[in-house]
Amino acid sequence: MRLVVISTLIFVITLFNPAFSKTLVRVGAYEFPPYIQLEHGLAKGFTVELIHQLNQLQQDYHFELVLTTPVRRHQDYQQGLFDTIFFEDPYWGWVQRSITIDNSPAFAKDDEVFIALRSKAHSEQWFDDLSNKTIAGILGYHYQIANFQTDPALLAEQYQMTLVSDHQASVELVLKGRTDTAIVTRSFLYQYLKQHPGSAEKLLISERIDQSYRHQLLLNPNHELSIETLYLWVRQLLEKEQMHLELQRFGLQLLPSE
């Protein structure tokens, strides 16, 4: 009798909870403002909003956020902890590790720029030669200036890089004079300087770009959802006025449809 009652309850919950009848799509994400930002253990940001909009857009799939880290994301995917990841690039360690994963056309552009204290860097020419300068970056990120290496010991020895956990820590190392420069995404700087307007006059932002991000969607090819459909939905959402304005607010550029 007890088993019958439990089975009936499960059936009723499944019947009246639409999420149970949909195919689950687990979206891997790591702290990477403005796409994912953690505050008191809660995730917010552009990816969270995009997941919400995807669940509103269609009725067959339920998208769910799964937190990972820049260092752990490849292993977590291979272990089946998530199915897809947004605002990513196959060459951020996926191709190098020969990981099987589908990728969409690029849909948004962001840049990594260098910052320094104006009291140290008096002109743009200061950024021309960084070989004798200390640099702050994010653990697990791939930088062109370091030939896309991620090994902390190698980066410290060959490129004088100090690795921290997030962009805010990188900016604060520069502001405190504890590193000469830092590599920060333009989108994060937009956000940071709005929240800390007093820092804008202290910082010189380079015209030099370490690399331009051409953000893509990555998806397990064995998943029921196809990368073509996912890309179509994301494009549809980003072309809506509200989401398009959000992109612009963070200094991101929506790329032409391919």
C-alpha positions in Angstrom: 0.0 0.0 0.0 2.8 2.4 0.9 4.5 1.8 -2.5 1.2 2.5 -4.2 0.8 5.8 -2.4 4.4 6.9 -3.2 4.0 6.0 -6.8 0.7 7.9 -7.0 2.3 11.0 -5.4 5.2 10.9 -7.9 2.7 10.6 -10.8 0.7 13.6 -9.5 3.8 15.7 -9.0 5.0 14.8 -12.5 1.6 15.5 -14.0 1.2 19.0 -12.5 4.9 20.1 -12.6 5.7 21.0 -16.2 9.5 20.8 -15.6 9.2 17.1 -15.0 7.7 16.4 -18.4 10.4 18.4 -20.3 13.9 17.3 -21.4 16.5 18.6 -19.0 19.3 20.8 -20.4 22.0 21.5 -17.8 23.9 24.7 -18.5 27.4 24.8 -17.1 28.6 28.2 -16.0 31.5 29.6 -14.0 32.0 33.1 -12.5 32.6 35.4 -15.4 30.9 38.8 -15.0 28.6 40.0 -16.5 27.6 36.5 -17.7 27.7 34.9 -14.3 28.3 36.7 -11.0 28.1 35.1 -7.6 26.8 37.1 -4.7 26.4 35.4 -1.3 26.4 32.0 -3.1 23.6 33.0 -5.6 24.3 33.3 -9.3 23.0 36.2 -11.4 24.0 37.7 -14.6 23.4 37.5 -18.4 23.5 33.7 -18.5 20.9 33.4 -15.7 18.6 35.7 -17.6 19.1 33.9 -20.8 18.3 30.5 -19.2 15.1 32.1 -17.8 14.2 33.4 -21.3 14.9 30.1 -22.9 12.5 28.4 -20.5 9.8 31.0 -21.4 10.4 30.7 -25.1 9.5 27.0 -25.6 7.8 24.1 -23.8 9.9 21.0 -24.7 13.1 21.6 -22.7 13.9 22.8 -19.2 17.2 24.7 -18.9 18.9 24.5 -15.5 22.1 26.2 -14.3 25.0 24.1 -13.1 27.9 25.9 -11.5 31.5 24.9 -12.3 34.9 26.7 -12.4 37.2 27.8 -15.2 39.7 25.1 -14.2 37.2 22.3 -13.6 34.7 22.9 -16.5 36.2 20.5 -19.0 36.4 17.6 -16.5 32.8 18.3 -15.2 31.5 18.2 -18.8 33.3 14.9 -19.5 31.8 13.5 -16.3 28.3 14.4 -17.6 27.6 17.1 -15.0 26.3 19.5 -17.6 25.2 19.4 -21.3 25.9 22.9 -22.7 27.9 26.0 -21.9 27.1 29.5 -23.1 29.5 32.4 -23.9 32.4 30.0 -24.6 34.9 29.2 -27.3 36.0 25.7 -28.5 39.6 26.9 -28.3 39.4 27.6 -24.6 40.8 24.2 -23.8 38.1 22.1 -25.5 39.9 21.5 -28.8 43.3 21.2 -27.1 41.9 18.3 -24.9 40.2 16.6 -27.9 36.8 16.9 -26.2 33.9 16.0 -28.4 31.4 18.9 -28.3 29.4 20.8 -30.9 29.7 24.6 -31.3 27.4 27.2 -32.8 28.4 30.2 -34.9 29.7 33.1 -32.9 26.9 35.4 -31.7 28.5 38.0 -29.5 31.8 39.8 -29.3 33.7 41.0 -26.2 37.4 42.2 -25.8 40.1 41.7 -23.2 41.9 44.9 -22.5 44.8 45.9 -20.2 44.4 48.4 -17.4 47.0 50.3 -15.3 47.2 53.2 -12.9 47.5 56.5 -14.6 50.2 57.4 -12.1 52.3 54.6 -13.7 51.1 54.5 -17.3 51.1 58.0 -18.7 50.2 57.1 -22.2 48.9 54.3 -24.4 52.6 53.5 -25.4 53.1 52.1 -21.8 51.2 49.0 -22.9 53.3 48.4 -26.0 55.9 46.3 -24.1 54.7 44.3 -21.1 57.6 42.0 -20.9 59.1 43.7 -17.8 55.7 44.3 -16.1 53.7 42.2 -13.7 50.2 41.1 -14.9 47.1 40.0 -13.1 44.8 37.4 -14.7 42.2 34.8 -13.8 43.0 31.2 -12.9 42.0 28.9 -15.7 41.6 31.6 -18.3 43.5 31.5 -21.6 45.5 34.6 -22.6 47.0 35.4 -26.0 49.9 37.2 -24.4 50.8 34.0 -22.6 50.3 31.8 -25.7 47.1 30.5 -24.1 49.0 28.6 -21.5 47.1 28.0 -18.2 49.7 26.4 -15.9 50.0 28.8 -12.9 53.7 28.0 -12.3 54.6 28.6 -16.0 52.6 31.8 -16.1 54.3 33.1 -12.9 57.8 32.2 -14.1 57.7 33.2 -17.8 55.1 35.9 -17.8 55.2 37.4 -14.3 51.5 36.7 -14.0 49.6 36.6 -10.7 46.4 34.6 -10.9 43.3 35.4 -8.9 39.7 34.1 -8.8 37.8 37.0 -10.5 38.1 40.2 -12.4 37.3 42.4 -9.4 40.3 41.1 -7.6 42.5 41.8 -10.7 41.3 45.4 -10.8 41.8 45.9 -7.1 45.4 44.6 -7.4 46.1 47.3 -10.0 44.4 50.0 -7.9 46.4 49.0 -4.8 49.6 49.1 -6.8 50.3 45.4 -6.2 50.6 44.6 -9.9 51.5 46.8 -12.9 48.6 45.8 -15.1 45.7 43.4 -15.4 43.8 41.8 -18.3 40.1 42.4 -17.9 37.1 42.0 -20.2 35.6 45.2 -21.5 32.2 44.0 -20.4 33.3 43.7 -16.8 34.9 47.1 -16.9 31.6 48.7 -18.0 30.0 47.1 -15.0 32.8 47.8 -12.5 33.2 51.5 -13.4 29.5 52.1 -13.2 29.6 50.7 -9.6 32.9 52.5 -8.7 32.9 55.7 -10.7 35.8 57.1 -8.7 38.1 54.4 -10.1 37.6 55.6 -13.7 39.9 58.6 -13.3 42.6 56.4 -11.6 42.8 53.8 -14.4 44.1 54.0 -17.9 42.4 51.5 -20.2 44.5 50.3 -23.1 43.5 50.4 -26.8 45.7 47.3 -27.0 43.5 44.1 -26.9 44.9 40.8 -25.7 42.1 39.0 -27.6 38.6 39.4 -28.8 36.0 36.9 -27.6 33.7 35.6 -30.3 31.3 33.9 -28.0 29.7 30.6 -29.0 27.4 28.0 -27.6 28.8 24.6 -26.9 26.6 21.5 -26.6 27.0 17.8 -26.1 26.3 16.2 -29.6 24.6 13.3 -27.9 22.0 15.5 -26.3 18.4 15.4 -27.7 18.6 19.2 -28.4 20.6 20.1 -31.5 23.1 22.9 -31.6 21.3 24.4 -34.5 18.0 24.7 -32.6 19.8 26.1 -29.5 21.6 28.7 -31.6 18.3 29.7 -33.3 16.6 30.2 -29.9 19.5 32.3 -28.5 19.6 34.5 -31.6 15.9 35.0 -31.4 16.1 36.1 -27.8 19.2 38.4 -28.2 17.6 40.2 -31.1 14.6 41.2 -28.9 14.8 44.8 -27.8 15.2 44.0 -24.0 18.0 41.5 -24.4 19.7 43.6 -27.1 19.8 46.6 -24.8 21.3 44.4 -22.1 24.1 43.4 -24.4 24.8 47.0 -25.2 24.6 48.0 -21.6 27.5 45.6 -20.9 29.5 46.8 -24.0 28.9 43.6 -25.9 28.3 43.5 -29.6 25.8 41.2 -31.2 27.4 39.7 -34.3 25.5 39.2 -37.6 23.7 35.9 -38.0 25.5 33.2 -39.9 
